[in-house]
């Protein structure tokens, strides 16, 4: 695998409300299937690090969105490593128009596996803990069944096990989206997306109850619109719902062989909290917690909710040495 490390790196977009965490180093690496992805490393300064937290983003997210959370992990003694999935943030776009697209959900596994081999193993201190949100949580669960040695623990925020408000099973949705893709419609966007994060869209938004963090993320995109990702395509929906359908199969919970803690948001309108609860009850190596009052983006929520999320992380990681 060809890894490109640029000491100057691609720019990380800072705003007054969203400064770059200490010690940041950014660069690019090339995946095993030749896609150029942006990554960033944030070392733990001073004393010996407790390991590395690898952050996997949700759909349409980007490194800068997690600056506050990265600093939280640094303050806990961890180095942090993260990257933008293909087709979003500062990574190579797969189709024109900045739409969300993958041919197969396995493409995200290729991104993670390439990052692990080319960046995490040579450049970051072990042990490795995978922290993942939404779509990234489904990627993390897939990784947990493919290779139990890549990460020591998986900590998942509102993982995308199933979508909320879809009037059919994920397997049924996948069949429909696959038919539309077969008919040549795979690169068309799904309707109902692309609302800007500005003051007038904050009320009743499905992501967070924290106004300042909501607007902060909008300010980053206003300053760096190239980081934005548009609506998901029909082909993305086919790939994602196919993987969600796989997660609903009886064999799936036992196939994940890494300790897992899944946090679900009680007021989630993006992914299905009941689906997370059902999976948590069926997993041999995992469990779940429902955070009262929380919406989908747990790391972008109000201080009291974020405090619960970080306390759950602290307890989960401490279990390993306890």
HUPE-V756011 format. One record per helix or strand of 3 or more residues. SS is the DSSP state (alpha for helix, beta for strand). FROM is the first residue (numbers start at 1). LEN is the number of residues. If there is no record, write none. Layout:
ss=SS from=FROM len=LEN
ss=SS from=FROM len=LEN
//
This chain:
ss=beta from=24 len=7
ss=beta from=36 len=7
ss=beta from=52 len=5
ss=alpha from=63 len=13
ss=beta from=79 len=5
ss=alpha from=96 len=3
ss=alpha from=106 len=18
ss=beta from=128 len=6
ss=alpha from=135 len=12
ss=beta from=153 len=5
ss=alpha from=170 len=16
ss=alpha from=199 len=4
ss=alpha from=211 len=13
ss=alpha from=225 len=3
ss=alpha from=234 len=14
ss=alpha from=252 len=4
ss=beta from=259 len=7
ss=alpha from=273 len=10
ss=beta from=286 len=6
ss=alpha from=298 len=3
ss=alpha from=303 len=17
//
